[in-house]
Amino acid sequence: MARFHSLEVADVHRETRDAVVVTLKPRPEEAALFDFTQGQYLTFRRDFDGTELRRSYSICAGRDEGLLRVGIKRVEGGAFSTWANEELTPGTVLEAMPPMGAFHTPLDPAAAKSYLGFAGGSGITPLLSIIKTTLAREPKSRFTLVYANRQINTIMFREELEDLKNTYLGRFSLLHVLEAETQEIDLFTGRVDAEKCAALFRTWIDLPAIDTAFICGPEPMMLGIAASLRDHGMSDAQIKFELFASGQPGRAKQRPARTTGADGDNSTDVSLTLDGATRRFRMPKAGQSLLDAALENTLDAPYACKAGVCSTCRAKVLEGEVEMLTNHALEDYEVRAGYVLSCQCYPLTDTLVVSYDQ
């Protein structure tokens, strides 16, 4: 089970007016724990006025750079992102879980594939890692990135992206779409919506030749792009997406039939395994998630977003049934195998056996 470890801040680089890139250094004996796969993220925790906050930020370094870097964009009202942008300095020690996330596909040095990426704002951070690693490790593959921003001065990693375009001439194509600034080609001005996608697929992007598409950005934009890709012939298996925030359910809810005990009891007897140890406790069938019940019973269960987005709280239901309200993180085959997001789970049966260790 993933646990928090200390990372020293080696550098804080101002990327845009409201975003910083933080370079981190693990302890030598823990370096292997932070060997990441392109597209993964780190979950940090910090105490703010007596309240522990956990936030996840994507790694923006390529696997071959020998660096561990994350991009942190300030969110209005966000305590962690504001602190990181205004007060974080080299030498600070942060607590972070090892890299997590499945926003990637396997790479093959002999492959000759075509990839497509859509990024909005700070959604570029995991895609930058994916692009750099893919172009370096699949020398016959190509990558096209459509990057949406409000205006030119909000573009994160602008110089780095231009350098990549020059380094991988003919293999990396970069299209900037700006919402609030007019560009020479009208197609590259405005929002990236269904109409914009259709125009891009007609004139700039050979969608039938694309093997995999990656999408990361604000939820409405991401859902619209995914729908457009499907409408133009891509399958769900070809589309990978990463959500930073969530406002509505992603995959369809799985609603098993409610099972009522003979005594009409409205609580559930839970047996939960974590780090090889099993604890039993009772929790209500309504009003409290499985994760919150575990935390209330002093179990150090893993979590980050509590919104069904990040999969940090993934567990497996071995006996009993639950209702999972929101799922943006697990694939359908994982749900069929019994895996759940414990932050979104509510028990339906009188007994429940769950493991975080599988």
C-alpha positions as CSV (number, residue, x, y, z in Angstrom):
1,M,0.0,0.0,0.0
2,A,1.3,3.4,-1.0
3,R,2.5,5.6,1.9
4,F,3.8,9.1,2.2
5,H,7.5,9.8,1.9
6,S,9.7,12.9,2.1
7,L,10.7,14.8,-1.0
8,E,13.0,17.8,-0.9
9,V,12.2,20.7,-3.2
10,A,15.3,21.2,-5.4
11,D,14.0,24.0,-7.5
12,V,10.9,26.2,-8.0
13,H,10.6,27.7,-11.5
14,R,8.0,30.3,-12.4
15,E,6.4,29.0,-15.6
16,T,3.6,31.5,-16.1
17,R,2.1,34.2,-13.9
18,D,0.0,31.7,-12.1
19,A,1.9,28.4,-12.4
20,V,5.2,27.0,-11.1
21,V,7.2,23.9,-12.0
22,V,8.6,22.2,-8.9
23,T,11.6,19.9,-9.1
24,L,11.7,17.3,-6.3
25,K,14.4,15.0,-4.9
26,P,13.7,11.8,-3.0
27,R,16.0,10.4,-0.4
28,P,18.6,8.2,-2.0
29,E,17.3,5.0,-0.4
30,E,13.7,5.8,-1.7
31,A,14.6,6.9,-5.2
32,A,13.3,3.6,-6.7
33,L,9.8,4.3,-5.2
34,F,9.6,7.4,-7.3
35,D,10.5,5.8,-10.6
36,F,7.5,6.9,-12.6
37,T,5.6,6.0,-15.8
38,Q,4.9,8.9,-18.2
39,G,1.5,10.4,-17.4
40,Q,1.4,9.6,-13.7
41,Y,0.9,12.0,-10.8
42,L,2.1,12.6,-7.2
43,T,-0.3,13.0,-4.3
44,F,0.9,15.5,-1.7
45,R,-0.3,16.3,1.8
46,R,0.2,19.3,4.0
47,D,-1.4,20.8,7.1
48,F,-3.2,24.1,6.7
49,D,-4.4,25.6,10.0
50,G,-4.9,22.2,11.6
51,T,-6.6,20.7,8.6
52,E,-4.8,18.1,6.4
53,L,-5.1,18.8,2.7
54,R,-4.2,16.3,0.0
55,R,-3.7,17.4,-3.6
56,S,-2.5,15.5,-6.7
57,Y,-0.3,17.1,-9.4
58,S,0.9,15.5,-12.6
59,I,4.6,14.8,-13.3
60,C,5.7,16.8,-16.3
61,A,9.2,15.3,-16.8
62,G,10.0,12.7,-19.4
63,R,11.2,9.3,-18.1
64,D,14.7,9.8,-19.5
65,E,15.4,13.2,-18.0
66,G,16.5,12.0,-14.7
67,L,14.3,14.5,-12.9
68,L,11.1,14.4,-10.9
69,R,9.0,17.5,-11.7
70,V,5.4,18.6,-11.2
71,G,3.5,21.5,-12.6
72,I,1.3,23.4,-10.1
73,K,-1.2,26.0,-11.4
74,R,-2.8,28.3,-9.0
75,V,-6.5,27.6,-8.5
76,E,-8.7,30.4,-7.2
77,G,-9.3,29.8,-3.5
78,G,-7.0,26.8,-3.6
79,A,-4.9,26.7,-0.4
80,F,-2.3,24.2,-1.6
81,S,-1.8,25.7,-5.1
82,T,-1.7,29.3,-3.8
83,W,0.9,28.3,-1.1
84,A,3.0,26.5,-3.8
85,N,2.9,29.5,-6.1
86,E,3.6,32.2,-3.4
87,E,5.6,30.6,-0.7
88,L,7.2,27.3,-1.7
89,T,11.0,27.6,-1.9
90,P,14.0,25.2,-2.5
91,G,14.9,23.2,0.6
92,T,11.3,22.7,1.7
93,V,10.4,19.1,2.4
94,L,7.1,17.9,1.1
95,E,5.3,14.6,1.9
96,A,4.2,12.7,-1.2
97,M,2.9,9.3,-2.2
98,P,4.8,7.4,-4.9
99,P,3.6,7.9,-8.5
100,M,0.2,6.7,-9.4
101,G,-2.2,6.7,-12.3
102,A,-3.0,4.9,-15.5
103,F,-2.9,7.8,-18.0
104,H,-0.5,6.0,-20.4
105,T,-0.1,3.2,-22.8
106,P,2.8,0.7,-23.1
107,L,5.6,1.8,-25.4
108,D,7.5,-0.4,-27.9
109,P,10.8,0.8,-29.5
110,A,9.9,-1.0,-32.7
111,A,6.4,0.5,-33.0
112,A,5.4,3.1,-35.6
113,K,2.3,4.6,-34.2
114,S,0.4,7.9,-34.4
115,Y,-0.7,9.6,-31.2
116,L,-3.1,12.5,-30.7
117,G,-3.2,14.7,-27.6
118,F,-5.7,17.3,-26.5
119,A,-4.7,19.5,-23.5
120,G,-6.4,22.4,-21.9
121,G,-4.5,24.8,-19.6
122,S,-2.6,22.9,-16.9
123,G,-3.8,19.6,-18.5
124,I,-0.6,19.9,-20.4
125,T,1.4,18.6,-17.5
126,P,0.9,14.8,-17.9
127,L,0.8,15.1,-21.7
128,L,4.2,16.8,-21.7
129,S,5.6,13.7,-19.9
130,I,3.8,11.4,-22.3
131,I,5.0,13.3,-25.4
132,K,8.6,13.5,-24.3
133,T,8.8,9.9,-23.3
134,T,7.0,8.6,-26.4
135,L,9.1,10.5,-28.9
136,A,12.3,9.4,-27.2
137,R,11.4,5.7,-26.7
138,E,9.4,5.1,-29.9
139,P,11.6,6.7,-32.6
140,K,9.3,5.7,-35.4
141,S,6.1,7.1,-33.8
142,R,4.5,10.5,-34.3
143,F,2.6,12.8,-32.0
144,T,0.1,15.6,-32.6
145,L,-0.8,17.9,-29.8
146,V,-3.8,20.3,-29.8
147,Y,-3.2,22.7,-26.8
148,A,-6.1,25.0,-25.8
149,N,-5.5,28.2,-23.7
150,R,-7.2,31.5,-23.1
151,Q,-4.3,33.6,-24.5
152,I,-0.7,33.3,-25.4
153,N,0.7,34.4,-22.0
154,T,-1.1,31.6,-20.2
155,I,0.5,28.8,-22.2
156,M,2.5,26.6,-19.9
157,F,5.8,25.0,-21.2
158,R,5.6,27.1,-24.3
159,E,9.3,27.2,-24.9
160,E,9.8,23.6,-24.0
161,L,7.1,22.6,-26.5
162,E,8.7,24.6,-29.2
163,D,12.1,23.0,-28.5
164,L,10.4,19.6,-28.8
165,K,9.0,20.6,-32.2
166,N,12.5,21.5,-33.4
167,T,14.1,18.4,-31.9
168,Y,11.6,16.0,-33.5
169,L,11.0,17.7,-36.8
170,G,8.4,15.8,-38.8
171,R,7.4,13.7,-35.8
172,F,5.8,16.2,-33.4
173,S,3.1,18.6,-34.6
174,L,1.8,21.4,-32.3
175,L,-1.4,23.3,-32.7
176,H,-2.2,26.1,-30.3
177,V,-5.9,27.1,-30.0
178,L,-6.5,30.4,-28.2
179,E,-9.9,31.4,-26.9
180,A,-9.4,35.1,-26.5
181,E,-6.7,36.0,-29.1
182,T,-7.2,36.1,-32.8
183,Q,-4.7,34.0,-34.9
184,E,-3.8,34.0,-38.5
185,I,-5.8,30.9,-39.1
186,D,-9.4,31.2,-37.8
187,L,-9.6,27.5,-37.0
188,F,-7.0,28.1,-34.2
189,T,-9.2,30.7,-32.4
190,G,-12.0,30.0,-30.1
191,R,-13.0,27.0,-27.9
192,V,-12.2,23.4,-28.6
193,D,-15.7,22.1,-29.0
194,A,-17.4,19.5,-31.2
195,E,-17.5,21.9,-34.2
196,K,-13.8,22.8,-33.7
197,C,-12.9,19.1,-33.5
198,A,-14.9,18.2,-36.6
199,A,-13.0,21.0,-38.5
200,L,-9.6,19.8,-37.3
201,F,-10.4,16.2,-38.3
202,R,-11.4,17.4,-41.8
203,T,-8.4,19.6,-42.5
204,W,-5.5,19.0,-40.1
205,I,-5.7,15.7,-38.3
206,D,-6.0,12.3,-40.1
207,L,-8.1,10.7,-37.4
208,P,-8.3,7.2,-39.0
209,A,-4.5,7.0,-38.7
210,I,-4.5,7.7,-35.0
211,D,-3.8,4.8,-32.7
212,T,-4.4,6.4,-29.3
213,A,-5.8,9.8,-28.2
214,F,-4.9,11.4,-24.8
215,I,-7.2,14.1,-23.3
216,C,-6.5,16.1,-20.2
217,G,-8.2,19.4,-19.2
218,P,-11.3,20.9,-17.8
219,E,-14.1,18.4,-17.6
220,P,-16.6,20.0,-20.1
221,M,-13.9,20.3,-22.8
222,M,-12.6,16.8,-22.1
223,L,-16.1,15.2,-22.3
224,G,-16.9,17.1,-25.5
225,I,-13.6,16.0,-27.2
226,A,-14.1,12.4,-26.2
227,A,-17.6,12.4,-27.6
228,S,-16.3,14.0,-30.9
229,L,-13.6,11.3,-31.2
230,R,-16.2,8.6,-30.8
231,D,-18.5,10.3,-33.3
232,H,-15.7,10.2,-35.8
233,G,-14.9,6.5,-35.4
234,M,-12.5,6.1,-32.5
235,S,-13.3,3.4,-29.9
236,D,-13.3,3.8,-26.1
237,A,-10.2,1.6,-26.0
238,Q,-8.3,4.1,-28.1
239,I,-9.2,7.1,-25.9
240,K,-7.3,7.8,-22.7
241,F,-8.3,10.7,-20.4
242,E,-7.3,12.3,-17.2
243,L,-9.6,14.5,-15.1
244,F,-8.3,17.1,-12.6
245,A,-11.7,18.0,-11.3
246,S,-15.1,16.4,-11.5
247,G,-18.7,17.8,-11.4
248,Q,-20.7,14.9,-12.7
249,P,-20.6,11.1,-13.0
250,G,-18.3,9.7,-15.7
251,R,-18.9,6.0,-16.3
252,A,-22.4,4.7,-15.7
253,K,-23.2,3.9,-12.1
254,Q,-23.3,0.2,-11.2
255,R,-26.4,-0.1,-9.0
256,P,-26.8,-3.7,-7.6
257,A,-30.1,-4.6,-6.1
258,R,-30.4,-3.6,-2.4
259,T,-30.2,-6.5,0.0
260,T,-32.0,-6.0,3.3
261,G,-31.2,-8.0,6.4
262,A,-33.9,-9.9,8.2
263,D,-33.7,-7.6,11.2
264,G,-34.0,-4.5,9.0
265,D,-30.7,-3.2,10.4
266,N,-29.4,0.0,8.6
267,S,-25.8,-0.7,9.4
268,T,-23.1,-2.9,7.8
269,D,-20.4,-5.1,9.4
270,V,-17.2,-4.3,7.6
271,S,-14.0,-6.4,7.5
272,L,-11.3,-4.3,5.9
273,T,-7.7,-5.4,5.1
274,L,-5.0,-2.8,4.9
275,D,-1.2,-3.4,4.8
276,G,-1.8,-7.1,5.8
277,A,-3.8,-6.3,8.9
278,T,-7.6,-6.8,9.0
279,R,-9.9,-4.7,11.1
280,R,-13.7,-5.0,11.7
281,F,-16.1,-2.1,12.3
282,R,-19.7,-1.2,11.7
283,M,-20.8,1.7,9.5
284,P,-24.2,3.0,8.4
285,K,-25.6,2.0,5.0
286,A,-26.4,5.6,4.1
287,G,-24.7,8.9,4.7
288,Q,-21.1,7.8,5.0
289,S,-18.7,6.5,2.4
290,L,-16.5,3.4,3.0
291,L,-13.4,5.5,2.9
292,D,-14.8,8.0,5.5
293,A,-15.8,5.1,7.7
294,A,-12.4,3.6,7.6
295,L,-10.8,7.0,8.4
296,E,-13.2,7.5,11.3
297,N,-12.1,4.1,12.7
298,T,-8.5,5.3,12.7
299,L,-7.4,3.3,9.6
300,D,-4.8,5.0,7.5
301,A,-6.6,4.3,4.2
302,P,-5.2,6.0,1.1
303,Y,-7.0,8.8,-0.6
304,A,-6.4,12.1,-2.4
305,C,-9.3,13.7,-4.3
306,K,-12.4,12.1,-2.7
307,A,-14.2,12.8,-5.9
308,G,-13.9,9.5,-7.8
309,V,-11.2,10.9,-10.1
310,C,-7.7,9.8,-9.0
311,S,-8.0,6.1,-8.0
312,T,-5.8,6.5,-5.0
313,C,-8.5,4.9,-2.8
314,R,-8.9,1.9,-5.0
315,A,-9.9,-1.3,-3.2
316,K,-11.5,-4.7,-3.9
317,V,-14.8,-5.9,-2.6
318,L,-14.4,-9.6,-1.8
319,E,-17.8,-10.2,-0.2
320,G,-21.0,-8.2,-0.2
321,E,-22.2,-5.4,-2.4
322,V,-21.7,-1.7,-2.6
323,E,-23.1,1.2,-4.7
324,M,-20.4,3.3,-6.3
325,L,-21.9,6.7,-7.0
326,T,-19.1,8.2,-9.3
327,N,-16.3,6.6,-11.2
328,H,-13.9,8.6,-13.4
329,A,-10.9,6.4,-12.7
330,L,-11.6,2.7,-13.0
331,E,-11.9,0.8,-16.3
332,D,-15.0,-1.3,-16.8
333,Y,-13.0,-4.5,-16.5
334,E,-11.8,-3.4,-13.1
335,V,-15.3,-2.8,-11.9
336,R,-16.4,-6.2,-13.1
337,A,-13.5,-7.7,-11.2
338,G,-14.8,-6.1,-8.0
339,Y,-12.6,-3.1,-7.7
340,V,-14.1,0.1,-6.4
341,L,-13.3,3.7,-5.4
342,S,-13.8,3.6,-1.7
343,C,-14.5,7.3,-1.5
344,Q,-17.6,6.8,-3.6
345,C,-18.8,3.5,-2.1
346,Y,-21.8,2.9,0.1
347,P,-22.7,-0.6,1.4
348,L,-25.9,-2.4,0.3
349,T,-25.5,-5.6,2.3
350,D,-25.3,-6.4,6.0
351,T,-21.7,-7.6,5.7
352,L,-18.8,-6.4,3.6
353,V,-15.3,-7.7,3.1
354,V,-12.9,-5.3,1.4
355,S,-9.2,-5.3,0.8
356,Y,-6.8,-2.4,-0.2
357,D,-4.0,-4.9,-0.6
358,Q,-5.2,-6.6,-3.9
